[in-house]
Amino acid sequence: MLWYLHLCAVNGVVVMEYTDNPTGKLIENADGSGRFEEVVLHPQMVVSEKFMVEKAKELHYDANKMCFIANSVNFPVNHFPVITSLK
């Protein structure tokens, strides 16, 4: 989220609200061990102006490339943002 908010700021996207309800797919082995196979972020955001919505969507992909956590795990981290605007 921090990389995302940084990229929004430097690209002129004003984020008014940001919430997320991430989900993950866990594979559990017979011995009780396991691992994540995938994590999906479902950010719901509000930006200040309608013209910012498309750029805000694009920036999720850039943020994923920069994210320390996403780059440190051995499974995909996917984004399915829902973005609306105040005006």
N, C-alpha and C positions, 0 to 999 in steps of 0.2 A: 504494500500500500504506500510506503514512503516514496519509493521510486515513482510510482504512478502520480502521486500528488506533486512531486517535484516536476515531473514532465508536464503536467497540466499547468503549473505555475509558469514555467519558462515558455510555454506555447500559448499563453493567454487564455487558458480555460479556467474559469472561476468555478470551483466546486463548492456548492452550498451545503450539500449533504452527501454522506457516503456510508452505506451499511453493506455488510456482506454476510452471507450464510453459506460458508464453504461446506462441501460434501467430499467424501473420500470413499474409494473402493478398497476394502481391505481383504487380502487373501489370507486365510488362516489355515495353517497346516494341521495334520492330525495330532502332532505332538504339542499343539498350543502356540507354537511360534507363528509368525506371520510377517506380512509386509504390506505396505500400501502399493497398489497398482496404479492409482490415478487419484488426483485431487482436482476438484472443479470449484472455481470461485464463481459466485453469483452476485457480483456487486450491483447494488441498486443505488443510483446516483441522481442528484439534481444539480444541474449547472445553471448559471445565472441567465444565459441567453440561448435561444434556439439554435443560432448559427454555430454554437460550440459543441453540439451533440455529436456530430460525425467525428470531429477531431478527438473528442473525449473517448469515443469507441476505439479509434485507431491507436491511441496511446496505451491501451491495455497490452497490446502486442509488443510495443517497445519496452514497456515496463517489465514484462515477463523476461525479455532478453537481458535486462540489467539487474534483475532481482537476485540478491545473494542466496536467498532460500531456494528459489526455483532452480537456480544453477547448482545447488548443492545436493539435490535429491535425485534418485535414480528412477523416477517415474514422471510422467507428464503432469504439468500444472496447467489446466485449461481455464479459460475465462469466457463467461457468458454474461456480459454486462447488459443491464437495462438502464438506459439513461433518458431522463426527461429534463425539461427546462422550466424555469419560473416564468419566462416570457416567450 
